[in-house]
């Protein structure tokens, strides 16, 4: 594999349109099991902000991973420590904690061992087959949050 520069996330018009389309599918439950709508409260405005995310369920627990780096939802969830996850007619109130680099490295490796790596892989320096140590070194650029408590309700 040729060493290509890591892509930098940009919220282009195409990205916003595709997020809106994906969000509608997730809202009605027509999506893969790991897809959810993450809603956080804006850290400055206080308004609710929603974005589609892929939640990682593993033996270690459930994790929210930011493959695009420190995007707005990361800043918002760091401030509050909680958010909601929605899929179809279910809403889950979750409390989260940001994990350390060692735990994040293992989670990031597992996150990329999935077909989603075709989309988010270019935003990582380490390829999916790289050792965990490569992901530990990259953990500061991809925040990882462990879901520590959740309550689910049907709407």
C-alpha positions in Angstrom: 0.0 0.0 0.0 1.3 3.4 -0.9 1.7 5.9 1.9 -1.1 8.3 1.2 -1.8 11.3 3.4 -4.6 10.9 5.9 -7.8 12.5 4.8 -9.1 15.5 6.8 -12.8 15.6 7.6 -14.7 18.4 5.9 -18.5 19.0 6.3 -19.1 19.5 2.6 -22.6 20.0 1.1 -22.5 16.4 -0.2 -21.6 15.1 3.3 -24.5 17.1 4.9 -27.0 15.8 2.3 -25.8 12.2 2.7 -26.0 12.5 6.5 -29.6 13.8 6.1 -30.6 10.8 3.9 -28.9 8.3 6.3 -30.6 10.0 9.3 -34.0 9.5 7.8 -33.3 5.8 7.2 -32.0 5.4 10.8 -35.0 7.3 12.2 -37.4 4.8 10.7 -35.2 1.8 11.6 -34.2 0.9 8.0 -30.5 0.6 8.7 -27.7 -1.7 9.9 -27.9 -2.7 13.5 -24.9 -0.5 14.6 -26.3 2.8 13.1 -27.9 5.2 15.5 -28.8 8.9 15.6 -26.7 10.6 18.3 -28.2 13.7 19.8 -26.2 16.0 21.9 -26.8 19.5 23.4 -24.7 22.2 21.7 -22.0 23.3 24.1 -22.4 27.0 23.2 -26.0 27.3 21.8 -27.7 24.8 23.9 -29.7 23.6 20.9 -30.0 19.9 20.2 -27.7 18.6 17.5 -28.2 15.2 15.8 -25.8 13.2 13.6 -25.7 9.6 12.4 -23.0 7.4 14.1 -21.9 3.8 14.1 -21.9 2.4 17.6 -19.4 -0.4 18.3 -20.8 -3.3 20.4 -17.9 -5.6 21.6 -17.1 -7.9 24.4 -15.5 -5.0 26.3 -18.8 -3.0 26.1 -20.4 -0.3 23.9 -18.4 2.5 22.4 -18.9 5.7 20.5 -16.0 6.3 18.1 -15.2 9.5 16.3 -13.4 8.3 13.1 -13.3 11.9 11.8 -11.5 13.3 14.8 -12.7 16.1 17.2 -15.9 17.0 15.4 -18.7 19.0 17.0 -20.5 16.0 18.7 -17.2 15.1 20.5 -16.9 18.6 22.0 -20.6 18.6 23.0 -20.5 15.1 24.6 -17.3 16.0 26.5 -19.1 19.0 28.0 -22.2 17.1 29.1 -21.2 13.5 29.4 -24.5 12.2 28.1 -26.5 12.0 24.9 -29.3 10.1 23.3 -29.1 7.3 20.7 -32.1 6.7 18.5 -32.9 3.9 16.1 -36.3 3.4 14.8 -38.9 3.7 17.5 -36.4 3.3 20.4 -34.5 6.1 22.2 -31.6 5.3 24.6 -30.3 7.9 27.1 -26.6 7.2 27.5 -23.9 8.4 29.9 -20.4 8.2 28.5 -16.8 8.4 29.7 -13.8 9.1 27.4 -11.3 6.2 27.5 -7.5 6.3 27.7 -5.2 5.7 24.8 -4.6 2.0 25.6 -8.3 1.1 25.7 -9.0 3.4 22.7 -6.3 1.7 20.6 -7.9 -1.7 20.9 -11.4 -0.3 20.3 -10.2 1.6 17.2 -8.6 -1.6 15.7 -11.9 -3.4 16.3 -13.8 -0.5 14.8 -11.9 -0.8 11.5 -12.3 -4.6 11.3 -15.7 -4.0 9.8 -17.0 -3.1 6.3 -17.3 0.5 7.6 -13.6 0.8 7.1 -14.2 1.4 3.4 -15.7 4.8 4.3 -13.7 5.8 7.5 -10.4 4.0 6.8 -8.9 7.0 4.9 -9.1 9.1 8.0 -6.8 6.7 9.9 -3.0 6.4 9.4 -3.0 2.8 10.5 -4.6 0.2 8.2 -7.1 -2.3 9.7 -4.4 -5.0 9.7 -1.9 -2.9 11.7 -1.0 -4.0 15.3 -2.9 -2.4 18.3 0.2 -0.3 19.1 -0.3 1.7 15.9 -3.9 2.5 16.9 -2.8 3.4 20.5 -0.4 6.0 18.9 -3.4 7.3 16.8 -5.9 7.4 19.7 -5.4 11.1 20.5 -6.8 11.9 17.0 -9.9 9.7 17.2 -11.8 10.1 20.5 -13.5 7.0 21.9 -16.2 7.1 24.6 -17.5 4.1 26.5 -21.2 3.9 27.3 -21.3 3.4 31.0 -25.0 3.6 31.6 -28.1 3.5 29.4 -31.9 3.6 29.7 -34.0 2.7 26.7 -37.6 3.7 26.0 -40.0 3.1 23.2 -41.5 6.1 21.5 
